[in-house]
Amino acid sequence: MRPTKPLPKSLVQRFYGWKATEFVENAAWYRRLATEGQRPRTMVIACCDSRVDVLSLFGAERGEFFVHRNIANLVPPFEPDGLHHGTSAAVEYAVTALHVSQVMVVGHSECGGVAGCASMCSGEAPELDREDSFVGRWMDVLRPGWEEVKELEGRARLEALEKQSVLVSLDNLMTFPFVAEAVKDGELALHGLWNDLKEGALEIYDAQTNRFVPL
């Protein structure tokens, strides 16, 4: 028997509230999405952090963005080894099946995953270096970024590593043959962004200057 329990009453009430207002007021739109399928033009790769809401940042409607979230908004390199690759599967589906025209990788300030990577790489979190640490092995994706910022200190180092999580992901996206081909043919554009949670600011990576600039 699966050890599930009933939903908390607070969540049940929230659902009832949504159904009576948001759904009822937009029922035709929801039915259209259900019957006609999704046609997003943009894929968003963002962090699992509960404070990050890319849909709100851009005022996106349901069905507008194809969203994939994971620890520290990372994209691993192209590795067709027959194992389980959730992020790679999401990228493949977005690009080859949905034919999105944009992929946005969105990092953010105060990222716990990035902070964990910094602690692991600096020897302060040996538990993450264990082979059985799912978080640690996932954060190995960001080790090349650590090499770029390890000489910095304090908050400056963490912010730089947060932005490296975006850059490493952009670089890894280009290792996927179908992504590289779509970019080369002008059918797909990649964007790197970093969201300052405290200030509500958004920065975008400028490849010409190799830095993040405020929007």
Secondary structure, DSSP 4 states (H G I P E B T S, - for coil): -----PPPHHHHHHHHHHIIIIIHHTHHHHHHHHHH----SEEEEEE--TT--HHHHTTPPTTTEEEEEEGGG-------SSS--HHHHHHHIIIIIS--SEEEEEEETT-HHHHHHHHHHTTS-GGGGSTT-HHHHHHGGGHHHHHHHTTS-HHHHHHHHHHHHHHHHHHHHTTSHHHHHHHHTTS-EEEEEEEETTTTEEEEEETTTTEEEE-
